[in-house]
Amino acid sequence: MWFKKTKPASPSPNDVEDFVKWILRYGDDLESLRRLYKRRLDGFVDVNWRVIKKEIDEHNLTSADALMMRAGTIAQFYEENFRQIVDVRGGIEFCPPELQASAVMMLVKISVMLYLAKHKYGAPIPEELLGMTKI
């Protein structure tokens, strides 16, 4: 008999590392991006956590405003420099590995930063905005 895996409960957003790793591994909004790396899920989680941790540390992202501003900056960069290239190729899944990895990483950063702003710092971010990284 096949059993569907149940996802564990989300850790507290105050434990940023565990919370972010949970989002990376189980967050519904990241499913379409995570699926591209399903055979290397541990690597996907580890690499993205390290990149997000570096962003948090280097940009002092310790408030909802700081997280939302940084997410906005990354989103604008993606729109101006990646969106058209990705769309011309038919979506992220059809991009060469280097382009795919860069695009996924930016979209993951945006989503995770918004989740942290909402759940750790109480920012009033609508759920539909959190789903914007779906492809």
C-alpha positions as CSV (number, residue, x, y, z in Angstrom):
1,M,0.0,0.0,0.0
2,W,1.3,3.5,-0.9
3,F,1.3,6.0,1.8
4,K,1.4,9.7,1.1
5,K,4.1,11.5,3.1
6,T,2.8,14.1,5.4
7,K,4.8,17.2,5.9
8,P,5.9,18.0,9.4
9,A,4.7,21.0,11.1
10,S,6.4,24.3,10.4
11,P,9.1,25.3,12.9
12,S,8.8,28.6,14.6
13,P,9.9,31.5,12.4
14,N,12.0,32.7,15.3
15,D,14.3,29.7,14.4
16,V,15.2,31.2,11.1
17,E,17.4,28.4,9.8
18,D,14.9,25.6,10.5
19,F,12.0,27.8,9.3
20,V,13.7,28.6,6.0
21,K,14.8,25.0,5.4
22,W,11.2,23.9,6.1
23,I,9.9,26.4,3.5
24,L,12.5,25.3,1.0
25,R,11.6,21.6,1.5
26,Y,7.9,21.8,2.1
27,G,6.5,25.2,1.2
28,D,3.6,24.9,-1.3
29,D,4.6,28.1,-3.1
30,L,8.1,26.7,-3.9
31,E,6.8,23.3,-5.2
32,S,7.2,24.2,-8.9
33,L,10.8,25.4,-8.3
34,R,11.7,22.5,-6.0
35,R,10.4,20.0,-8.5
36,L,13.2,20.9,-10.8
37,Y,15.7,19.6,-8.2
38,K,13.7,16.7,-6.8
39,R,16.6,14.3,-7.3
40,R,18.9,16.7,-5.4
41,L,16.5,18.1,-2.9
42,D,19.0,18.1,0.0
43,G,21.4,20.1,-2.2
44,F,18.6,22.5,-3.2
45,V,17.8,23.1,0.4
46,D,21.4,23.5,1.5
47,V,22.5,25.8,-1.3
48,N,19.5,28.1,-1.0
49,W,19.7,28.2,2.8
50,R,23.4,29.3,2.5
51,V,22.6,32.0,-0.1
52,I,19.6,33.3,1.9
53,K,21.7,33.3,5.2
54,K,24.3,35.3,3.4
55,E,21.7,37.8,2.1
56,I,20.3,38.2,5.6
57,D,23.7,38.8,7.2
58,E,25.2,41.0,4.5
59,H,22.1,43.2,4.1
60,N,21.1,43.2,7.8
61,L,17.7,41.9,7.0
62,T,16.3,42.0,10.6
63,S,12.9,43.6,10.0
64,A,9.9,43.2,7.8
65,D,10.7,46.4,6.0
66,A,14.3,45.4,5.3
67,L,13.2,42.0,4.0
68,M,10.5,43.4,1.8
69,M,12.8,46.1,0.4
70,R,15.5,43.5,-0.5
71,A,12.9,41.2,-2.0
72,G,11.6,44.1,-4.1
73,T,15.1,44.9,-5.3
74,I,15.7,41.2,-6.3
75,A,12.3,41.1,-8.0
76,Q,13.0,44.2,-10.0
77,F,16.4,42.8,-11.1
78,Y,14.7,39.5,-12.1
79,E,12.0,41.4,-14.1
80,E,14.6,43.6,-15.9
81,N,17.2,41.0,-16.6
82,F,15.7,37.5,-16.5
83,R,12.0,37.4,-17.1
84,Q,12.1,37.9,-20.9
85,I,15.0,35.5,-21.4
86,V,13.2,32.8,-19.3
87,D,9.9,33.5,-21.1
88,V,11.5,33.2,-24.6
89,R,12.8,29.8,-23.6
90,G,9.4,28.6,-22.6
91,G,9.9,28.7,-18.8
92,I,12.5,28.0,-16.2
93,E,12.4,24.3,-16.8
94,F,13.6,24.8,-20.4
95,C,16.6,27.1,-19.6
96,P,20.2,26.0,-19.6
97,P,21.4,24.9,-16.1
98,E,23.3,28.1,-15.3
99,L,20.3,30.3,-16.2
100,Q,17.9,28.0,-14.5
101,A,19.9,28.0,-11.3
102,S,20.2,31.8,-11.2
103,A,16.5,32.4,-11.9
104,V,15.4,29.8,-9.4
105,M,17.7,31.2,-6.7
106,M,16.3,34.7,-7.2
107,L,12.7,33.5,-7.1
108,V,13.4,31.5,-4.0
109,K,15.0,34.5,-2.3
110,I,12.0,36.6,-3.0
111,S,9.6,34.1,-1.7
112,V,11.5,33.2,1.5
113,M,12.1,36.9,2.3
114,L,8.4,37.6,2.0
115,Y,7.6,34.5,4.2
116,L,10.0,35.8,6.9
117,A,8.6,39.3,6.7
118,K,5.1,37.9,7.2
119,H,5.7,35.1,9.7
120,K,8.6,36.3,11.7
121,Y,7.9,40.1,11.8
122,G,4.1,40.2,11.2
123,A,4.1,42.1,7.9
124,P,0.6,42.2,6.3
125,I,1.6,40.3,3.1
126,P,-1.4,38.8,1.2
127,E,-1.2,35.0,0.6
128,E,-1.6,35.6,-3.2
129,L,1.6,37.6,-3.2
130,L,3.4,34.7,-1.5
131,G,2.4,32.4,-4.4
132,M,4.0,34.7,-7.0
133,T,7.0,32.5,-7.5
134,K,5.0,29.6,-8.9
135,I,5.9,28.9,-12.6
